[in-house]
């Protein structure tokens, strides 16, 4: 099975110089967990909810910490994973699953001719497996 059969196509993105608070709000409002970071049409990074959670743990000792307090003045560039591993729409789901497992990541931007065309997550792969789409 090819990535193009299970990937999400209408991908929300962020710019590297975008305020980190605005992306925190995107995660919450859109109920998503991963946002590719695009600059001049190229994927330069990826940001996940886990990146935010790691920073927010600072306030777990009973202190009230808001995204504005933690992320004020930070840009996406300061939190993102740079140069993420990517796949193409023609790559196999099995290859994507292997990359996700090998690198302990949860999503892969899908790039074609240098441009972002989608994203595939471990949930997309599990959903396809649960429907029996990966066998045979």
N, C-alpha and C positions, 0 to 999 in steps of 0.2 A: 504494500500500500504506500502511496506517495503522500508526502507532507501536505500537498495542495488539497488533498481530500479531507483533511481534518483541521487545518489551520484556521484561525480567525483572520478575517481580511480587513475589517474596518478597525484598524489599530489606532488607539490614542497614543500620541507621542508627546515628548517634552523636548525643549531645547536645553542645551547645557548651561546657558546663562539664566534660565528661568529661576524664579524664586522657589526654593524648596518647599515653602508653605503652600504654594499654589498646587504643586504636585501632590502633596499630602491631602489636599482637599479633593483632587481628582480621584485618588484612590478611594476615598470615602464616598464621594458622590456617585461615581461610576461603578462602584463595587468590583474593582479590578485589583490585581496584585502585582502586575508587571507593566512597566512603561519603557519602550525603547526610547533612547535619546538620539535625536537626529539633528545634525548640523550640516547645512548646505547640501541636503538631500542624502547624506550618508549616515549610516548607523555608527555612532561613536561611543555609545554606552548603553547600559540598561539599568533601570532603577526598579527595585522591588519593595514591597511592604516590609520585607525582612530588613532591608537597609535602614528603614525608618525605625523599626522596632528596636534595632540595636542601639540607636541613639536615644530613643525614648526610655530605655531601661534605667537611665540615670535617675529618673524620678520614682522608681519602684519602692523606695524606702518610706512611703507614706506621704511624700511631698506631692502636691498637685503641680503637674507639669503639662503645659499646653504646647501644641505644635508651634504657636507663635513664639513662645519662650525659647524653645529648643532650636527651631529652624530659622528664626529671624536673622537675616543677613547672609544666610547660606544659599548657595546656588546648587542646582542639580549636579553640576560638575563635581562639587565637593563630596557628594554622596554616591554617585553612580559607579558601577563597575565599568571600567574603560575597555574598549575593544572586545565586546562580548563575542562568544562563539556563536556563529550563525549557521543556518542551513538554507538550502534552496527549495523551491516548491517541488522539484523533481527528486530530491533526496527521499530515502525511504523512512518510514516511521520507525523501523527497527534501528536505523542509524541514529535518528534523533534520540530514541530511548537510550541507546548506548552512550551518547554524548552527555545526556542528562545524568545518567548514573556515574559515569567516569569523572565528571567534573563537579558533582554534587550541586547541581543547579536545578531550577524549576521551570525555566522557559528558554526558548530560543527564538530570536528574531529570524524571520524568513526573508531572505534577500534575493532579488533577481536583477542581474545587470547592475549591481551596485545600489539598487533602490529597495527600500523596505516595502514588502508586499503583504506581510502578515506576521503572525506570531503563533508558535505552537507551545503549549504548556504540557506539563506532566498530566494534568487533568484531561486534556484533549486525548492524549495517548491512552490513558486508563479508560476513558469513555469509549473509545474505539475498541479496546480489548474486551470491555464488558459486553459490548454489542456483538462480539464475535467477528468483528471486521478484520482483525489482524491475522487470523488463521488462514492457511491455504494460499 
